[in-house]
């Protein structure tokens, strides 16, 4: 029997009407659909009358399930991979399975479809010619400051509970930085709030939002990347066991970024 293949199927990020005809056709034709939450995927399939065999595929069983699915594809099966919302692998499970398929010489087909990151980028009204997707906003202060120093538009996911602190961090780095908070995209309560970092930090400090959030941050002024690289180097030295102040002095000497600024940023 000829080898099967893997079909990556993006699913709606909120509005079920955003599923594509190609994705529905692939789900109908697949021998098995691997999904994060079978209950959530079943809602989508039932909406469109798709009868499919489902298996769970999530971060806790990814390696074991990937091995099973590769064996099925070697036997000729067609496997469709979906996540709960959007494109699989983008801050969602799937990388292990794709890597295993490539290693086994199996075909991997990727279908286009909904993406919260792209929808937010366009809705933000910020430059989209050069941009970076950062996954979830880093929790470590040094890594966060390095992200704010990016010289291209930044798109990142954030928790409603952490949004105020994240915006406060951005406002501390640059109060005038343009930013957009994109909430519940494609859903009934969709909202896009645009403004300066300081304004939005104040707003969300007094009003915790609900729902799923994508944060879009304008590019940092030219030269910020040098500071970001210096801060990243300092963070790596500290993670390797160096003491902060001596390491900051060494990085400052090599890069020209003030040691006190690096120290404050890493400790902030």
N, C-alpha and C positions, 0 to 999 in steps of 0.2 A: 504494500500500500504506500502511496506517495506521502511525503511529509505534510503535516498540516501547517497552520500559521497562526500568528497572534494578530488580532485587530484591536487597536487602541481606540476606544469610543468615548469622546467627551460627552458629558451629560449636562442638562440645564443647571445654571447656578441658582435658580429660583423659580422662574416661570417655565413650566413644563412645555409650553408651546415653542420654546427655543430649541428643542431637539431637532436635528437635521434628518432629512429623508434617508441619507446614506447611513447614518447611525442606526435608525430603525431597521433598515434592511439588513445591516450587519448583525444586529441583535436577533433578528428572526432566523437568519441563516446559521448562526453559531451553534456548535454542538454543546457548548457550555459557556456561561457568562460568569466571569470572576468579578466579584464586587465587594466593596468595603462592608456594607450593611445590606443583607439580602432583603430586609423589610423595606428599606428605603428604595432600593432598585425595583422591587416588585410594584411599588406605587406607580413608577414611571411606565413599567411594562404593561400593567393593567390598564393604564390610561389609553394606551394605543393598541390594546388587544394582542400584545406580543406574548406568546407562550414560549418560555425558555427555561432550561435547566440552570439553576444558580448554585454557585459555591462561594463561600466566604473567602476573601483575600484581603487581609489587613496587616497592619504593622506587627501584630503579635504572632501571625502564622505565615508570614511572607516567604521565608526560606523553604519551609517544608512544603507549602502549597505550590511554590514555583517549580520545585522538582517534580511534583505530581503532574502539573499542567504541561511541563515540557515533555514528559513521557507520553501523555495523551496526544500532543501535537506530533510527536515522532510516529505515532500510530495512525496519523491522518486526520486528527480532530482539528477543528477550527475553534479557537478560544477568543472570545471577546472580553476585553478588560475595561471596566468602568470604575470610577470613584463615586463618592456620594454626590459630588458636584464639580463641574468643570473638567479640565484635562487631567487624566491620570498622570502620575509622576511629578506634577507641579505642586509641591507641598502636600503630596498624597502618595500612597503606596504605588508600587509598580516598577521601580527601577531594578529590583532584584530579578523580576520575571523577564524584563526586556534584556538585561545583560545575559541571563541564562539562555534565552532564545538565540541571541546573536552568537554566543559561544557554541551552541549546538547546531548552528547553520540553518536555523529556522527563519522563515520570512516574518518580518514585522511590518504591518501596515498601520499608518497613523491617519485617522480621519480628522478633518478640521471641525471646530465647533466652539461652543461658548467658553469664555475665559474671563474670570472676574478681574484678573490683572489688566487685560487689554481694555475691557469695558471701563474700568476706573481711569486708566491712563487717558483715554479719549475724553471721558466726562470731566476730567480735572481741568481742561483747557490749558494745561502746561505743555511745554515742548515735548513732542513725541519722536523727534528725529534721532535722539540719542537717549536711551533710558536703560535702567538697571532694575531687574526684579530681585528682591532681597529675601524672598520667603517671608518668614515672620520677623518682626523687628527684634534685633538682638536684645537680650536682657542685661548683658554686661555693659557698663557705662562706656568703657573704652571702645568696644566694638560698635556701640551705638553712635558715638562721636565720629568714628571713622566713616560710618554710613552717611552721616550728615555732611561730611566733607566731600562727598561724591560730586564730581563736576558734570553729572548728567542727571536727568530726572530719575527719581527713585520711586519704585512701586513696592509696597510691602503690606502684608496682612497684619492686623493687630486685634487683640482682644478688647472688648468694650471696657473691661475692668482696668486695663493698662493704658488705655488711650490717653487719659489726662496726664499721666506721668511721662509718657512718650512725647507728647506735645510740649510739655514743660522742658524736657531735655532739649528738644529742637529749638525752642524759644530762647533757652539759655545760650545756645551756640550762635543763633542768628534770629533775633526777634522779628525781623522783616522778611524772613524767607517765605515765599509763597507755598501754600499747602492746600490740599483738598482732602476732606474726609468723606469717603464714599461708603454709604451704609445701605445694606439690604438691596443691593443691585438687582434689578429686574423683578423685584417683589412689590407687593402692594404699598409698603411704606418706604420705598426707595427715596433716598435723600443724598444730595451732594452739597456739601458746605465748603465754600472756598474762602480763603482769606490769608492774612499774615499769621505766622506761627504764634506770635504773642496773643493775638485776638482769639485764635481757636483754642489755645492753651487755657485762656481765661474762661472761655465758654464751656469747655468740657470739664473744667475743674468744678464747676457749679452744677453740671448737668451730665450725669453718666448716661451714655447712649445705650441702646439695645441693638441686638442683631449682629450680623456679620459685617466686618469693616475692612475696607482697603484704604490705605493711606498713600497719597501721592505727594511727593515733596519735590519742590523745584531744585534745580542744580545749584550747587554752592559756587561762590565767586572763584574766579581763577586763582590758583595757588593753594587752594584748600586741600588738594590732593596730596601735596607735599607733607602737610601736617598730618593727613590721614595715614600716609605711609609710615611716618615717624611714630605715630601713636600705635600703629599695628606692630611695628618692630619692638617697641617698648613692651607691649602686651605679651608678645611671644617670649621676650627675655624673662619677664616676671613669671610667666607660666612655666618656664624652664627652671625656675628657682632663684633668679636674681632678685636682689633687693631693689625696691622701686627707685629710690633717690639716686644711687650710683648708676643704675641702668639708664635713668632719664638723663643724667649728665653725659653719659657716653653717646646716647642717641642724639642729644642736642649738639654735641661737638661734631658729629658726622653729618647731620642734616641741616643745622642752622636754626632749627625750631627751638624756642626757649625751653629750658629744662623745667622751669616752674609751670609753664603752660601744659607741658606733657604730663607732669605729675598731677596737676589739678584735674585734667581731663580723665586720666586713668582712675583716679580716686573718686571722681564725681559720680 
